[in-house]
Amino acid sequence: MTTSNKNRRDFLKLSMMGGAGVALSAMGMPASSYARILGANDRVNVGVVGFSDRFRQALMPTFLNHYKDLNFDIVAVSDIWKRRRDEGKSVLEGKLGHSVQACVNNDELYRIKDIDAVMIATADFQHAFHTIEAVNNKKDVYCEKPFAETMEDARNALKAVKASRRVFQVGTQRRSGAGYHAAANFIQQGKFGPITMVEMTWNVNQPGRWRRPDLVKDIRQADVDFARFHCTRPKENWDPRKYLEYRLFWPYSSGIFGQWMTHQIDTVHWFSGLKHPRSVVAGGGIYQWKDGRSNPDTLTAVLEYGPSNDPSSGFQVVYSSRFHNSAGGTKELYYSNGGMIDMSNNTISPNGGLREKEAAAMGMKANLLPEMSLSAAAGGVESGANTGGDDTTNAHVRNWMECVRKQDIKTNAPIEAAYSHSIALIMGTAAYRTGQRATFDEAKQDVMVGGKVFTL
């Protein structure tokens, strides 16, 4: 049996253990009883799964902002690359002032009896697999996004998390931003009117984005458990670029869809209450950075939302991203007949709304939103302009830590949110990879293209 087949078999076994009897349609779960209730004086011991740049640069600093206050600690780090494993141990011991155990893999990590929770910051395609490992070992989980890049992984992980009743937070940190909460409330209270269109961009001019040329030169195959790296993906021969620069290569990552669109499309689901697109079309390519990557450096997708049985209702999301020109930056613009919400500066405005002259010509009344900040809409709550940066990551990690402390599964970004953004990114991937319109089969919980299930 190949390592890849063994990992897939183990993945299915893990998910079946964690998810037996849990229906996908049961998207809500009461927080009524828990096997473990933590007292105020109980220390929560955390293990780190993947000492990656994301953990080092974002999750670790925010964890350190709150760990003393909430009585948390990090006791172990697991990484299949010796360099990262050694770095993790050294850095964490320096920050925490005590010994931290370095584990060669997650099997060794979960043999440590006093670990209560884990923070997962591994490769994109590994998140669902590592989440199942964690919850089946009775650990609460903070998991970086994207949650899953295939529907098989997404379904299996959803079942396992819901059956486990563990605290779970996915790293779409906009859900912990004050401005985003204000926008969600404004829309959900009916003050904005029906969403009619959303425009989103994420533009940079960065030839080095997701590239690690110096590390690619230095890494040695002997220092990496590359077979374990593949999880549920087909096994390939050693390739340092696919290990270190995985975001550039399908099927290890969907690239732009998983890394960037995930954050932004998650707010569409949150604000609208819709779980996934009705259909997606997409196009793009590698137009500028021809460096051997297989994921595009330029991408545009049109995601249609609304009831599947009523194609005349709903709204479109136009999403575009490029790596070779930063004009336009990162934008999230929500439109209604009365105006717009601009999340890049946290404002509500009547810009583009139905004005008196145009309305009167059709025997209608003007429909204009007020000119105001989202902080004013929230009753004065501070909500400085951001697009999901350090402040929201700080609040997001703290929200997870507080929920672990209380054993409350109602985190800001629960498993249902993770599952929904996974559907959207997989539909985008299917549309881009096939050049056809992607839809979603509710009964089978599968992404469909041309009447067939989309798979690797």
C-alpha positions as CSV (number, residue, x, y, z in Angstrom):
1,M,0.0,0.0,0.0
2,T,1.4,3.4,-0.9
3,T,1.9,6.1,1.7
4,S,-0.7,8.2,-0.1
5,N,-3.3,5.5,0.0
6,K,-2.5,4.8,3.6
7,N,-3.0,8.4,4.5
8,R,-6.3,8.6,2.7
9,R,-7.4,5.4,4.4
10,D,-6.4,6.8,7.8
11,F,-8.1,10.1,7.0
12,L,-11.4,8.3,6.2
13,K,-11.1,6.2,9.3
14,L,-10.4,9.2,11.5
15,S,-13.4,11.1,10.0
16,M,-15.7,8.1,10.4
17,M,-14.7,7.8,14.0
18,G,-15.3,11.4,14.6
19,G,-18.4,11.8,12.6
20,A,-20.5,8.7,12.7
21,G,-24.2,9.5,12.6
22,V,-23.8,13.2,12.1
23,A,-26.0,14.5,9.3
24,L,-24.5,17.3,7.1
25,S,-27.9,19.0,7.2
26,A,-27.6,19.4,11.0
27,M,-25.6,22.7,10.7
28,G,-26.4,23.8,14.3
29,M,-25.4,22.2,17.5
30,P,-26.5,23.2,21.1
31,A,-23.8,24.0,23.6
32,S,-25.6,22.1,26.4
33,S,-23.2,19.7,27.9
34,Y,-19.5,19.1,27.8
35,A,-17.1,16.5,29.1
36,R,-14.6,19.0,30.3
37,I,-15.4,22.3,32.0
38,L,-12.3,24.4,32.8
39,G,-12.1,26.3,36.0
40,A,-10.6,29.7,36.2
41,N,-7.4,28.3,37.8
42,D,-6.9,25.5,35.3
43,R,-4.1,26.1,32.9
44,V,-4.8,25.4,29.2
45,N,-1.9,23.7,27.6
46,V,-1.5,24.2,23.9
47,G,0.4,22.4,21.2
48,V,1.5,24.0,18.0
49,V,0.9,22.1,14.8
50,G,3.3,23.7,12.2
51,F,5.8,26.3,13.2
52,S,5.2,28.2,9.9
53,D,5.6,31.9,9.0
54,R,1.9,32.4,9.7
55,F,2.3,31.0,13.2
56,R,5.5,32.9,13.9
57,Q,4.4,36.2,12.5
58,A,0.7,36.4,13.5
59,L,-0.6,33.7,15.8
60,M,2.3,33.5,18.2
61,P,2.4,37.3,18.9
62,T,-1.4,37.5,19.5
63,F,-1.3,34.4,21.7
64,L,1.4,35.9,23.8
65,N,-0.7,39.1,24.2
66,H,-3.3,37.1,26.1
67,Y,-1.8,33.9,27.5
68,K,-0.9,35.2,31.0
69,D,-4.3,36.9,31.4
70,L,-6.2,33.8,30.4
71,N,-3.9,31.2,32.0
72,F,-2.8,29.5,28.8
73,D,0.6,28.0,27.9
74,I,2.4,26.4,25.0
75,V,4.0,23.1,25.9
76,A,4.9,21.5,22.6
77,V,5.5,22.1,18.9
78,S,5.1,19.6,16.1
79,D,6.7,20.1,12.6
80,I,7.8,17.5,10.1
81,W,10.8,19.7,9.0
82,K,13.7,19.5,11.5
83,R,14.7,23.2,10.9
84,R,11.2,24.5,11.8
85,R,10.9,22.1,14.6
86,D,14.2,23.2,16.2
87,E,13.3,26.9,15.5
88,G,9.9,26.5,17.1
89,K,11.4,25.0,20.3
90,S,14.1,27.7,20.5
91,V,11.8,30.6,19.8
92,L,9.0,29.5,22.1
93,E,11.3,28.6,25.0
94,G,12.8,32.1,24.6
95,K,9.3,33.7,24.7
96,L,7.8,31.5,27.5
97,G,10.8,31.0,29.7
98,H,10.4,27.2,30.0
99,S,11.1,24.0,28.1
100,V,8.9,23.2,25.1
101,Q,8.8,19.7,23.7
102,A,9.7,19.4,20.0
103,C,7.7,16.6,18.3
104,V,8.7,15.0,14.9
105,N,5.0,14.6,14.0
106,N,1.5,14.8,15.4
107,D,1.5,11.2,16.6
108,E,4.2,12.1,19.0
109,L,2.4,15.4,19.9
110,Y,-0.8,13.6,20.9
111,R,1.0,11.2,23.1
112,I,1.6,14.1,25.4
113,K,-1.2,13.6,27.9
114,D,-1.7,17.1,29.3
115,I,-2.3,19.0,26.0
116,D,-5.8,20.5,25.9
117,A,-5.8,22.4,22.6
118,V,-3.8,23.0,19.4
119,M,-3.2,25.8,17.0
120,I,-2.9,24.5,13.4
121,A,-0.8,26.6,10.9
122,T,0.2,24.0,8.4
123,A,-0.1,23.9,4.6
124,D,-3.5,24.8,3.1
125,F,-4.5,21.3,2.0
126,Q,-3.5,19.8,5.4
127,H,-5.9,21.9,7.6
128,A,-8.9,19.5,7.4
129,F,-6.7,16.4,8.0
130,H,-5.0,18.0,11.0
131,T,-8.3,19.2,12.4
132,I,-9.7,15.6,12.3
133,E,-6.5,14.3,14.1
134,A,-6.9,17.0,16.8
135,V,-10.6,16.6,17.6
136,N,-10.4,12.8,17.6
137,N,-7.7,13.2,20.2
138,K,-10.1,15.4,22.2
139,K,-8.3,18.7,21.6
140,D,-9.9,22.1,21.0
141,V,-8.7,23.7,17.8
142,Y,-7.7,27.0,16.3
143,C,-7.1,26.3,12.6
144,E,-5.8,28.6,9.9
145,K,-7.7,29.1,6.7
146,P,-8.5,27.9,4.1
147,F,-10.2,25.0,5.9
148,A,-10.5,22.5,3.0
149,E,-9.6,22.5,-0.7
150,T,-11.7,19.5,-1.6
151,M,-15.3,18.6,-0.7
152,E,-14.2,15.2,0.6
153,D,-11.9,16.8,3.1
154,A,-14.5,19.4,4.0
155,R,-17.3,16.9,4.6
156,N,-15.1,14.6,6.7
157,A,-13.8,17.4,8.9
158,L,-17.2,18.9,9.4
159,K,-18.5,15.6,10.6
160,A,-15.6,15.0,12.9
161,V,-15.7,18.5,14.5
162,K,-19.5,18.5,15.0
163,A,-19.4,15.0,16.6
164,S,-16.5,15.8,18.9
165,R,-18.2,18.9,20.5
166,R,-14.7,20.5,20.7
167,V,-14.2,24.3,20.5
168,F,-13.2,25.2,17.0
169,Q,-12.3,28.5,15.4
170,V,-11.1,28.9,11.8
171,G,-8.8,31.8,11.0
172,T,-11.0,34.1,9.0
173,Q,-10.3,36.9,11.5
174,R,-12.6,39.5,9.9
175,R,-15.3,37.8,12.0
176,S,-13.7,39.4,15.1
177,G,-13.3,42.9,13.6
178,A,-15.5,45.6,15.1
179,G,-16.1,47.2,11.7
180,Y,-17.2,43.9,10.2
181,H,-19.6,43.3,13.1
182,A,-21.1,46.8,12.6
183,A,-21.6,46.1,8.9
184,A,-23.1,42.7,9.6
185,N,-25.6,44.3,12.1
186,F,-26.5,47.1,9.7
187,I,-27.3,44.7,6.9
188,Q,-29.0,42.1,9.0
189,Q,-31.2,44.7,10.7
190,G,-32.6,45.6,7.2
191,K,-31.1,49.2,7.3
192,F,-29.0,48.6,4.2
193,G,-31.7,47.0,2.1
194,P,-31.1,43.9,0.0
195,I,-27.6,43.4,-1.2
196,T,-27.6,43.8,-5.0
197,M,-23.9,43.5,-5.8
198,V,-20.5,43.0,-4.2
199,E,-17.1,43.9,-5.6
200,M,-13.9,42.6,-4.1
201,T,-10.3,43.0,-5.1
202,W,-7.0,41.9,-3.6
203,N,-4.1,43.3,-5.7
204,V,-0.4,43.3,-5.0
205,N,2.8,43.8,-7.1
206,Q,5.0,41.1,-5.4
207,P,7.1,38.8,-7.5
208,G,8.2,37.1,-4.3
209,R,4.7,36.5,-2.9
210,W,4.7,32.9,-1.6
211,R,8.2,32.3,-2.9
212,R,11.0,31.0,-0.7
213,P,14.0,30.8,-3.0
214,D,16.7,30.9,-0.2
215,L,15.0,28.2,1.7
216,V,14.5,26.1,-1.4
217,K,18.3,26.2,-1.9
218,D,19.1,25.2,1.7
219,I,16.5,22.6,2.6
220,R,17.5,18.9,2.6
221,Q,15.2,16.0,1.9
222,A,16.7,14.0,4.8
223,D,15.4,16.7,7.2
224,V,11.7,16.4,6.0
225,D,9.1,13.7,6.3
226,F,7.9,14.4,2.8
227,A,5.7,11.3,2.7
228,R,3.7,12.5,5.7
229,F,3.4,15.9,4.1
230,H,1.0,14.6,1.4
231,C,-1.8,13.7,3.8
232,T,-4.7,12.9,1.4
233,R,-3.0,14.2,-1.7
234,P,-1.4,11.8,-4.3
235,K,2.2,11.1,-3.4
236,E,4.9,12.8,-5.5
237,N,8.7,12.6,-5.5
238,W,10.6,15.1,-3.4
239,D,10.2,18.7,-4.6
240,P,11.4,21.4,-2.3
241,R,9.4,24.0,-4.1
242,K,6.1,22.1,-3.6
243,Y,7.0,21.7,0.1
244,L,8.1,25.3,0.7
245,E,6.1,27.2,-2.0
246,Y,3.0,25.0,-1.9
247,R,0.6,28.0,-2.4
248,L,1.9,28.2,-6.0
249,F,1.0,24.6,-6.9
250,W,-2.4,22.8,-7.3
251,P,-3.4,20.5,-5.6
252,Y,-1.5,21.6,-2.6
253,S,-3.3,25.0,-2.7
254,S,-5.9,26.8,-4.8
255,G,-3.7,29.9,-4.5
256,I,-5.6,33.1,-4.7
257,F,-9.0,31.4,-4.0
258,G,-7.9,29.7,-0.8
259,Q,-5.5,32.4,0.5
260,W,-7.3,35.6,-0.3
261,M,-10.8,35.1,-1.5
262,T,-11.6,32.9,1.5
263,H,-11.3,35.9,3.8
264,Q,-13.4,38.2,1.8
265,I,-16.1,35.7,0.6
266,D,-16.6,34.7,4.2
267,T,-18.0,38.1,5.0
268,V,-20.5,37.7,2.1
269,H,-21.8,34.5,3.8
270,W,-21.8,36.2,7.2
271,F,-23.6,39.4,6.1
272,S,-26.1,37.7,3.8
273,G,-26.8,34.6,5.8
274,L,-26.3,32.5,2.7
275,K,-24.1,29.4,3.0
276,H,-22.4,29.2,-0.4
277,P,-22.7,30.5,-4.0
278,R,-25.4,29.3,-6.4
279,S,-22.9,29.2,-9.2
280,V,-19.3,30.3,-10.1
281,V,-17.5,31.1,-13.3
282,A,-13.8,32.1,-13.3
283,G,-10.9,32.9,-15.6
284,G,-7.3,33.9,-15.3
285,G,-3.8,32.6,-15.9
286,I,-0.1,33.0,-15.3
287,Y,0.4,36.3,-17.2
288,Q,3.4,37.8,-15.5
289,W,5.4,35.6,-13.1
290,K,6.3,32.6,-15.3
291,D,8.4,30.8,-12.6
292,G,7.1,27.3,-12.9
293,R,4.0,27.8,-10.7
294,S,0.7,26.1,-11.7
295,N,-1.7,28.5,-9.8
296,P,-2.6,31.8,-11.6
297,D,-1.1,35.2,-10.8
298,T,-4.3,36.8,-12.2
299,L,-7.8,35.7,-11.5
300,T,-11.4,36.9,-11.8
301,A,-14.4,35.1,-10.6
302,V,-18.1,35.9,-10.7
303,L,-20.0,34.2,-7.9
304,E,-23.8,34.2,-8.0
305,Y,-25.7,34.0,-4.7
306,G,-29.4,33.4,-4.1
307,P,-32.0,30.6,-3.9
308,S,-31.2,27.7,-6.3
309,N,-34.9,27.5,-7.3
310,D,-35.2,31.2,-8.2
311,P,-32.4,32.4,-10.5
312,S,-34.1,35.8,-10.9
313,S,-33.3,36.7,-7.3
314,G,-30.1,37.2,-5.5
315,F,-26.9,39.1,-6.3
316,Q,-23.4,38.8,-7.8
317,V,-20.0,38.9,-6.3
318,V,-17.3,40.0,-8.7
319,Y,-13.9,39.0,-7.3
320,S,-10.5,39.9,-8.9
321,S,-6.9,39.5,-7.8
322,R,-3.5,40.1,-9.4
323,F,0.1,39.8,-8.3
324,H,1.7,42.1,-10.9
325,N,0.0,45.5,-10.3
326,S,-1.2,46.8,-6.9
327,A,-3.6,49.5,-8.2
328,G,-6.9,49.2,-6.4
329,G,-5.4,47.4,-3.4
330,T,-7.7,45.4,-1.2
331,K,-11.4,46.4,-1.5
332,E,-14.7,45.1,-0.2
333,L,-17.6,47.1,-1.6
334,Y,-21.3,46.2,-0.8
335,Y,-24.0,47.8,-2.9
336,S,-27.8,48.2,-2.4
337,N,-30.3,50.3,-4.2
338,G,-29.8,53.0,-1.6
339,G,-26.0,53.2,-1.6
340,M,-22.9,51.3,-0.5
341,I,-20.7,50.1,2.4
342,D,-17.0,50.4,1.8
343,M,-15.1,48.1,4.2
344,S,-11.7,49.6,3.3
345,N,-12.6,52.8,5.1
346,N,-15.5,51.5,7.2
347,T,-18.1,53.9,5.8
348,I,-21.8,53.8,4.8
349,S,-22.8,56.2,2.1
350,P,-25.6,57.1,-0.4
351,N,-23.1,56.8,-3.2
352,G,-24.9,55.4,-6.3
353,G,-28.2,55.2,-4.5
354,L,-31.6,56.0,-6.1
355,R,-31.9,59.8,-6.2
356,E,-35.0,61.9,-6.3
357,K,-34.9,62.8,-10.0
358,E,-34.5,59.3,-11.2
359,A,-37.0,58.0,-8.7
360,A,-39.7,60.6,-9.5
361,A,-39.5,59.7,-13.2
362,M,-40.8,56.3,-12.4
363,G,-43.3,57.4,-9.7
364,M,-41.0,56.2,-6.9
365,K,-39.4,57.8,-3.9
366,A,-35.7,58.4,-3.5
367,N,-33.8,55.7,-1.7
368,L,-30.6,57.0,-0.1
369,L,-28.6,55.7,2.8
370,P,-27.2,58.1,5.4
371,E,-23.6,59.2,5.2
372,M,-21.9,57.8,8.3
373,S,-19.1,55.7,9.7
374,L,-19.6,52.1,10.7
375,S,-18.5,53.0,14.2
376,A,-21.4,55.5,14.4
377,A,-23.8,52.8,13.0
378,A,-22.6,50.6,15.9
379,G,-23.4,53.2,18.5
380,G,-19.9,54.7,18.8
381,V,-18.0,51.4,19.0
382,E,-14.5,52.0,17.6
383,S,-14.1,50.3,14.2
384,G,-11.0,51.7,12.5
385,A,-10.5,50.9,8.9
386,N,-8.9,47.5,8.3
387,T,-9.1,44.5,6.0
388,G,-8.5,41.8,8.5
389,G,-5.1,42.7,9.7
390,D,-3.2,42.4,13.1
391,D,-6.0,44.0,15.2
392,T,-8.6,41.5,14.0
393,T,-6.2,38.6,14.4
394,N,-5.5,39.6,17.9
395,A,-9.2,39.8,18.7
396,H,-9.8,36.5,16.9
397,V,-7.2,34.5,18.8
398,R,-8.5,35.9,22.1
399,N,-12.1,35.0,21.2
400,W,-10.9,31.4,20.6
401,M,-9.0,31.4,23.9
402,E,-12.0,32.7,25.8
403,C,-14.2,30.1,24.3
404,V,-11.8,27.3,25.2
405,R,-11.7,28.7,28.7
406,K,-15.5,28.6,28.9
407,Q,-15.9,25.5,26.7
408,D,-18.3,27.5,24.5
409,I,-18.4,26.2,20.9
410,K,-20.0,29.4,19.7
411,T,-16.8,31.0,18.5
412,N,-16.8,34.0,16.1
413,A,-15.8,31.7,13.2
414,P,-17.2,28.2,13.9
415,I,-17.0,25.0,11.8
416,E,-20.1,26.0,9.7
417,A,-18.3,29.2,8.5
418,A,-15.2,27.1,7.7
419,Y,-17.3,24.6,5.7
420,S,-19.1,27.4,3.8
421,H,-15.9,29.2,2.7
422,S,-14.5,25.9,1.6
423,I,-17.5,25.3,-0.7
424,A,-17.0,28.8,-2.3
425,L,-13.3,28.3,-2.9
426,I,-13.7,24.8,-4.3
427,M,-16.4,26.0,-6.7
428,G,-14.0,28.8,-7.8
429,T,-11.2,26.2,-8.3
430,A,-13.6,23.9,-10.3
431,A,-14.7,26.8,-12.5
432,Y,-11.1,28.0,-13.1
433,R,-9.6,24.5,-13.7
434,T,-12.3,23.3,-16.1
435,G,-13.3,26.5,-17.8
436,Q,-17.0,25.7,-17.0
437,R,-19.7,26.9,-14.7
438,A,-19.6,25.3,-11.3
439,T,-22.7,24.6,-9.2
440,F,-23.4,22.9,-5.8
441,D,-25.5,19.8,-5.2
442,E,-27.2,20.3,-1.9
443,A,-28.2,16.7,-1.5
444,K,-24.8,15.2,-2.2
445,Q,-22.8,18.2,-0.8
446,D,-20.6,18.1,-3.9
447,V,-19.3,20.7,-6.3
448,M,-20.6,19.9,-9.8
449,V,-19.2,20.8,-13.3
450,G,-20.8,19.7,-16.5
451,G,-23.1,17.3,-14.5
452,K,-20.1,15.6,-12.9
453,V,-18.6,15.8,-9.4
454,F,-15.4,17.9,-9.4
455,T,-12.4,16.0,-7.9
456,L,-8.7,16.3,-7.9
